[in-house]
Amino acid sequence: MTSSADSGHRSGSGSVGGSGPTTSLWLRLLALSSAAAGAGLALACLAAGLLDSGAAAFSALFGGALVMAFFAISLLVGHFGGRNHSSGAIGLFVATYFIKVVGFAVVLFAIGAPAWLSGRWFLIGAVVSVVLWQAAELYGFAKARLQIYNDPETPGGGTHA
């Protein structure tokens, strides 16, 4: 039996090298997640402005921006803390999470809900940001190339490329 399928592109004679680990994982995740959440938040604000009012659009923006700030702090802690003290990164995340939850709660209770705030659009902006931020983070982590094993050493003492 024969095939009429094209054999495709012929491979070259060059060597195939490893790409190595992803550089600056946390900052790349921050940019990717911010872009995804920001785009969705812009659409939510547009919908709020068209369907309700300018105050509703600002409420959606406020809710989404608060969520984005909450998540961005964690990624920045991961970038700076993980680089300088990688063995304590999980502890830094836990401490940062606790400080963020308590800090945001204190600020929100101290300020209270302004008269112009639309609770429905605030919630919509926050939910849109959470869902898109988390989806972008999952996508970014899935595409990250994390080096698990050390590169093999050559007999001369260096690493094999």
C-alpha positions as semicolon CSV with decimal commas, in nm:
position;residue;x (nm);y (nm);z (nm)
1;M;0,000;0,000;0,000
2;T;0,138;0,342;-0,089
3;S;0,060;0,689;0,037
4;S;0,017;1,004;-0,167
5;A;0,088;1,224;0,136
6;D;0,367;1,478;0,107
7;S;0,672;1,391;0,313
8;G;0,684;1,746;0,452
9;H;0,977;1,966;0,541
10;R;1,316;1,795;0,559
11;S;1,501;1,854;0,881
12;G;1,836;2,029;0,868
13;S;2,169;1,902;0,985
14;G;2,191;2,152;1,272
15;S;2,181;2,039;1,631
16;V;1,877;2,081;1,846
17;G;1,942;2,261;2,173
18;G;1,743;2,303;2,486
19;S;1,563;2,629;2,540
20;G;1,636;2,649;2,910
21;P;1,405;2,772;3,183
22;T;1,168;3,066;3,143
23;T;1,334;3,389;3,249
24;S;1,141;3,619;3,482
25;L;0,838;3,392;3,517
26;W;0,657;3,614;3,768
27;L;0,689;3,932;3,563
28;R;0,578;3,750;3,248
29;L;0,273;3,619;3,434
30;L;0,205;3,968;3,565
31;A;0,208;4,115;3,215
32;L;-0,002;3,835;3,066
33;S;-0,259;3,836;3,347
34;S;-0,281;4,216;3,358
35;A;-0,343;4,230;2,984
36;A;-0,617;3,965;2,998
37;A;-0,792;4,111;3,302
38;G;-0,751;4,466;3,171
39;A;-0,909;4,379;2,837
40;G;-1,205;4,207;3,004
41;L;-1,239;4,492;3,251
42;A;-1,245;4,746;2,969
43;L;-1,535;4,555;2,812
44;A;-1,716;4,537;3,147
45;C;-1,671;4,913;3,197
46;L;-1,798;4,979;2,847
47;A;-2,105;4,762;2,911
48;A;-2,166;4,934;3,246
49;G;-2,139;5,277;3,087
50;L;-2,373;5,190;2,800
51;L;-2,630;4,997;3,004
52;D;-2,629;5,202;3,324
53;S;-2,418;5,513;3,385
54;G;-2,071;5,657;3,419
55;A;-2,078;5,580;3,791
56;A;-2,152;5,216;3,708
57;A;-1,854;5,207;3,471
58;F;-1,632;5,356;3,740
59;S;-1,770;5,101;3,991
60;A;-1,674;4,815;3,758
61;L;-1,331;4,971;3,710
62;F;-1,284;5,007;4,085
63;G;-1,383;4,644;4,155
64;G;-1,161;4,507;3,879
65;A;-0,865;4,729;3,965
66;L;-0,885;4,621;4,329
67;V;-0,869;4,254;4,226
68;M;-0,581;4,321;3,986
69;A;-0,385;4,503;4,258
70;F;-0,449;4,215;4,499
71;F;-0,309;3,956;4,256
72;A;-0,028;4,176;4,125
73;I;0,119;4,214;4,473
74;S;0,159;3,835;4,497
75;L;0,337;3,810;4,163
76;L;0,571;4,095;4,255
77;V;0,650;3,925;4,587
78;G;0,719;3,606;4,393
79;H;0,952;3,792;4,157
80;F;1,154;3,981;4,416
81;G;1,126;3,744;4,712
82;G;1,169;3,422;4,517
83;R;1,478;3,552;4,343
84;N;1,651;3,654;4,664
85;H;1,522;3,380;4,896
86;S;1,383;3,094;4,689
87;S;1,357;2,848;4,979
88;G;1,129;3,087;5,169
89;A;0,906;3,181;4,875
90;I;0,605;2,984;5,002
91;G;0,631;3,151;5,342
92;L;0,649;3,489;5,173
93;F;0,335;3,408;4,972
94;V;0,145;3,305;5,286
95;A;0,252;3,612;5,482
96;T;0,174;3,840;5,189
97;Y;-0,168;3,682;5,142
98;F;-0,254;3,736;5,508
99;I;-0,134;4,097;5,500
100;K;-0,328;4,164;5,177
101;V;-0,655;4,017;5,307
102;V;-0,634;4,204;5,637
103;G;-0,506;4,523;5,471
104;F;-0,769;4,533;5,198
105;A;-1,044;4,454;5,451
106;V;-0,930;4,735;5,684
107;V;-0,912;4,982;5,396
108;L;-1,253;4,885;5,257
109;F;-1,419;4,899;5,601
110;A;-1,246;5,228;5,687
111;I;-1,347;5,394;5,358
112;G;-1,687;5,230;5,337
113;A;-1,896;5,221;5,023
114;P;-1,909;5,559;4,850
115;A;-2,253;5,688;4,751
116;W;-2,172;5,660;4,379
117;L;-2,069;5,292;4,400
118;S;-2,293;5,049;4,216
119;G;-2,260;4,718;4,398
120;R;-2,375;4,512;4,099
121;W;-2,116;4,661;3,860
122;F;-1,844;4,653;4,127
123;L;-1,905;4,279;4,160
124;I;-1,917;4,227;3,783
125;G;-1,585;4,409;3,737
126;A;-1,427;4,207;4,018
127;V;-1,554;3,872;3,888
128;V;-1,446;3,946;3,529
129;S;-1,099;4,037;3,655
130;V;-1,068;3,729;3,877
131;V;-1,176;3,485;3,607
132;L;-0,959;3,631;3,331
133;W;-0,658;3,684;3,560
134;Q;-0,669;3,325;3,682
135;A;-0,720;3,188;3,330
136;A;-0,421;3,386;3,204
137;E;-0,209;3,269;3,499
138;L;-0,299;2,906;3,431
139;Y;-0,214;2,952;3,064
140;G;0,115;3,124;3,155
141;F;0,214;2,851;3,400
142;A;0,124;2,584;3,145
143;K;0,352;2,746;2,887
144;A;0,638;2,812;3,130
145;R;0,952;2,610;3,092
146;L;1,068;2,533;3,444
147;Q;1,404;2,365;3,480
148;I;1,360;2,072;3,715
149;Y;1,701;1,905;3,691
150;N;2,046;2,057;3,686
151;D;2,225;2,061;3,353
152;P;2,469;1,769;3,319
153;E;2,828;1,853;3,387
154;T;3,096;1,787;3,127
155;P;3,422;1,612;3,225
156;G;3,601;1,952;3,215
157;G;3,388;2,089;3,498
158;G;3,147;2,305;3,296
159;T;2,792;2,233;3,199
160;H;2,697;2,063;2,875
161;A;2,510;2,291;2,635
